[in-house]
Amino acid sequence: MWQRRLDWAATVFVGVFGVMWVGVVTFAAFDAAMWSRIGQGVFGTFLVGWSLHKAGLLLRRTLSKVTARHRGIGA
């Protein structure tokens, strides 16, 4: 039970951090070189994409356990 909660907490944390990263790079780092801003934007997008992918996996695992229990099949 704790492992599932920690997985969700880490996934949400990485997603929020990725969104904040892109925001800071886009709006606050206007003195940086363009290639640096593009690289940082790609990194932030990667973090957000990873968190969405991980959330999908966690949802799939959670929903499969609920469905299995609901049908009377041992989980």
Secondary structure by P-SEA (a helix, b strand, c coil): caaaaaaaaaaaaaaaaaaaaaaaaacccccccaaaaaaaaaaaaaaaaaaaaaaaaaaaaaaaaaaaaaacccc
